[in-house]
Amino acid sequence: MVSQFFPPMRSHSASDFSASFEAVVRTPAEVTAILGRTCRDCHLNHTAWPGYSAVAPVSCLIAQDVQEGRSHLNFSAWGGLRPESALANVREMCQEVQDQKMPPWYYLPLHPESKAGQTEIITLCAPSLTGFAEQPTELESGVHSPLQCITSVVVGHDRNSKRRLSCPNKVTEL
């Protein structure tokens, strides 16, 4: 009963959209929608805190789950990741969703809409996002693979190199 008077901290961290996965990777609208529906509450800074999350002791468990989820993978803070970390996070996200480890089993009964369908899993695990498929580092035409576009945009490169990176629908000078 006393714990009701001392609720856990429920953060709604301010986010800079330009540092988000959506902005940095320039995800298709379909990917953005899937992530928003399936990952928002624990892996973005836009948690929708349901009413039951204010009732102890559940409030402590939920706040802890959200904090742990964001510390492991936060799509709202993507801009600060190194390319290899960003790629590892996307690959791990794909594997966790494929293995039905995410969202966790205990989250689904109250949030059944957060479960990704097979088509959505295929979309989230596309080679252009995960790099799972064998892709050349540079296509013969000098255009880089979508994965390189993603990892280059994620962190950027030394601006003094003036190397140009051609990505679908965009050319970026690095």
SVG drawing of the C-alpha trace seen along z (x, -y; Angstrom):
<svg xmlns="http://www.w3.org/2000/svg" viewBox="-6 -18 46 37">
<polyline fill="none" stroke="black" stroke-width="0.4" points="0.0,0.0 2.8,-2.4 4.3,-1.9 1.3,-3.6 2.6,-6.9 6.1,-6.4 5.5,-5.5 8.5,-4.7 9.9,-7.2 8.1,-6.9 10.1,-8.8 8.9,-10.3 12.3,-11.3 12.4,-14.2 13.5,-13.1 15.3,-14.8 13.6,-13.4 16.7,-13.9 18.5,-11.3 15.7,-8.7 16.0,-5.4 13.2,-6.7 15.1,-9.9 18.6,-8.5 17.9,-5.5 15.0,-7.1 12.9,-4.0 9.9,-3.4 6.6,-4.4 5.7,-0.7 8.7,0.0 8.0,-3.1 4.4,-2.0 5.4,1.5 8.0,0.3 5.6,-2.3 3.0,0.4 5.2,3.2 8.1,1.5 7.0,-2.0 6.2,-1.3 9.6,0.1 12.1,-0.8 11.1,-4.4 10.8,-7.5 7.1,-7.6 5.7,-5.1 1.9,-5.1 1.6,-4.4 -1.7,-2.5 -3.7,-3.1 -2.7,0.1 1.0,-1.1 0.3,-3.5 -0.8,-0.8 1.9,0.8 3.5,3.3 2.8,3.5 4.1,-0.1 7.6,0.9 7.8,3.9 6.5,1.9 8.9,-1.0 11.8,1.4 10.9,3.2 10.7,-0.1 14.0,-1.3 15.7,2.0 14.2,2.1 15.4,-1.5 18.8,-0.8 19.2,2.3 17.7,0.8 16.3,-2.7 15.0,-3.7 14.7,-7.3 18.5,-7.6 19.8,-6.0 22.0,-8.8 24.7,-8.3 25.4,-4.7 28.5,-3.5 27.7,-1.7 28.6,1.7 26.5,1.2 23.5,0.0 23.8,3.0 24.1,5.4 21.0,3.8 19.0,4.2 20.1,7.8 19.3,8.6 15.9,7.0 15.2,9.1 16.3,12.3 14.3,11.5 11.1,10.9 11.6,14.0 12.2,16.1 9.1,14.6 11.0,13.3 9.9,9.8 7.5,8.6 7.8,10.6 5.1,13.2 3.9,11.4 3.3,8.2 1.1,9.8 -2.1,10.6 -2.8,6.9 -1.3,5.7 -2.1,8.3 -1.7,5.7 2.0,5.4 2.7,8.9 4.3,8.7 2.7,10.8 4.8,12.9 4.6,10.2 5.7,7.6 8.6,9.8 9.8,10.1 9.6,6.4 11.6,5.7 14.2,8.3 14.7,7.1 18.3,7.4 18.4,3.6 17.9,3.2 19.7,6.2 22.5,7.0 21.8,10.7 21.9,11.3 25.2,11.4 25.7,7.9 28.7,6.5 30.4,3.6 30.0,1.6 28.0,2.4 29.8,2.3 28.1,-1.0 29.6,-2.7 26.3,-2.7 26.5,-1.3 24.1,1.3 21.1,0.1 22.9,1.5 25.8,-0.8 23.5,-3.7 21.9,-2.8 25.2,-2.4 26.7,-5.5 23.7,-7.6 23.6,-6.1 26.9,-7.6 28.4,-9.4 32.0,-9.5 34.9,-11.9 33.5,-14.9 37.1,-15.7 37.0,-12.6 34.5,-14.2 33.6,-10.7 30.1,-10.5 27.7,-7.8 24.9,-7.1 21.8,-5.6 18.4,-4.9 16.7,-8.3 19.5,-10.2 23.2,-11.1 25.1,-12.0 28.5,-13.7 30.6,-12.3"/>
</svg>
